[in-house]
Amino acid sequence: MLHDILLIVLGLVVGAIAGFLIARMTMKKYMQKNPPINEKMIEAMMSSMGRKPSQKQVKQVMNQMTRNR
């Protein structure tokens, strides 16, 4: 009886650790492929549309992006 309970608890602990490591590895890969947007990216995007953005406009867009997450 005690042996069965210990095996179940051990299985849960090992499963939780394995799940954490797999999720962490998956998130690292995702963040490398899709980095979060920064001010330089916003500036480049606006410049490619034919506008020269001011720092104030870039900050406004960054604030909107962080608010909408």
N, C-alpha and C positions, 0 to 999 in steps of 0.2 A: 504494500500500500504506500508506504513512505517512498519507496524506490520509484514508483510510478509518478508521484507528485513531483519529485526532484527532476525526473526526466522531462516532464511537461514544463516546469519552470525553466530548466536549462534550454529547452527548445525555444521557448518564448524569448529568452535573453539573446540567444544566438540569432534568431530571426530578426529581432529588433536591431541588433548591431549590423547584420548583413543588409537589412533594408536601408539603414542610415547611410552606409557606405555606398550602396548602389545609387541612392538618390543624390548623394553628394557628387559622385562621379558624373552622373547624368547632367546635373546642373552646371558643373564646370565645363563640360563639352558644349552645352547650350550657350553659355555666356561667351565662350570663345568664338562660336559661329555667329552669334547675334549680340554684339556688345551693346550696352546701354547707350542711348543717344547723349551726345554732349554738345556744348556750345559751338565747337568747330564744325560739327556735322550740320547743325542748323544754319550756320553761316554759309557753308558750302551749298546747301540746298537752296537757300534764298538767292545766292549769287548765281546759281545755275538757272534760276527763273528770271534772270535779268535785273535783279534788284541788288543794290548795295545796302545791306542791312546795317542799321546803327546798333550800338551795344544795347541800347534801351529796348529795341525791338527783339533782339536775341534773348534778352532776359525775360521779356514778356512771354515769348514762345516757350522758354524753359519752364517758367512758372505755370503756364497752362498745361504743359505736358506732365509735370509732377502732380498737379492738382487732379488731373483726370485719371490717375493710376488707380 
